């Protein structure tokens, strides 16, 4: 009986992790031809969009829309599993912000992930996209 209870708890934890992290596999349905993009909602009312473009290397952009100006957020962006950028950013008067970074492209499928945390409310936005750009 105890063993089945442990499996249930482990399964529930795995499902919760998948729902909270909201990984996304992007298609090339993006604002620009040859780009990959995805969008979704955060743990409260904010929305996010992440795009990845193959230019000279990989250009990535994270856009967050909260609707509330002057909110401090902590942002971490990773490319292929390595953190490439960390910053604290404050929402602009329109209640949003965007951050762009460019990195050298690595071989294989390109993956961009981000984690943004509202320093005041604790709201969390997290997602990732992957796309196989030509090298």
N, C-alpha and C positions, 0 to 999 in steps of 0.2 A: 504494500500500500504506500509506504514512504517513497519508494522508487518512482511510482507513477506520479506522485505529488511533485517530486523534484523535476521530472520531465515536463510537467505542466508549467511549473514556474520558469524553467529554462526556456520553454517555447514562448511563453508570454513575454519574457524579457527580450527575446530575439525579435518578435513581432513589434514590440514597442520601439526598439532600436531602429528597425526599418521604417516605421512610420515617422519617427522624429527626424531622422537624417534625410529622408526624402531624396535618395539618389535619383538622378535622371540621366538617361542616355539620350543625348540630343541628336536630332536629325539636322539636315542642312536647311531646315525651315527657319531662317534667321533674317534679320533686317538687311543684311548684305549678301550678295551671292558669294558662295564659298565659305560662309561662316556657319558656326553651330551656335544655337541658343536654346535656353530653357527658362521658364519662369514658374513662380509658385508663391505660396503664402508662408509666412513665418509662424512662430508659435502663438502669436496674438493677431493683430490686425494688419501688420506691415506686409508688403509684397516685395519680392526680389526678382531680378532678372540677371542672368549671367550669359555672356557671349564669349566666344572664342573664335579668333580669326587667324588664318595662316597668311602671314605677310612676310616680313623678314623675321623669322622665328614665329613664335606664337604670341599673339596679342590677346589679352583677356580683359574683360570689363565686368565689374560687379556694380549693379544699380539697385539701390534699396529705396523704397518709398514708404514713409511712415505717416505722412500727413501732419507731422508735428515738428515745428522748427526747433533748432537748438538742442537736440537730443544727442548726448555723447554715445558713440558706439565703438566697440573694439572689433577690428576686422583682421582675419587671417586668410590668406589665399595660398593654396598649394597647387603645384604643377607636378604631375606624375608622382605624387606621394611626398614631395619635398616642399616644405614651407618656403615660398619665394617672397612673401611680403607680409608684414605685420604693421598695423597702424591704429591710431585712435582717430576717429573722424566725427565731426558734428554735422547733423542735418542742416541743410541750408534753409533759407526763409520759406521755400516751398515744401519743406518737410522731407526732403530726400537727399541722397548723395550718390555719386558714382566715383569709382576708382578704376583706373586703367594701369595695366602693367604689361611689359613685354619681356619674354624670356627666349633663350635659345631653344630651338626645337630639339627634342630627343627622339631617337628612333622608336617606332611602334605607335600604338594608339595613344593619342593625346588626351590627358585627363586633367580637368581643372576642378578644384573643390574650394569651397569657402565656408567660413564660419563667422558670423557677425553676432555680437551680443550687445544688447542695449545696456549700458552701464547703470542706468537709473531704474529701469523696470524689470530687467532680467530677461526680456524677450530674446529669443534665439532664432536666427535665420541660418539655415545650413543647406547646402545642396552641392551637387557636382554634375559635370557633364563630361562626356567623352566623345571623341570623333576621330576617325582615322584620316588625318590630312596626309597628302603625299609629302614625302621627305624631300 
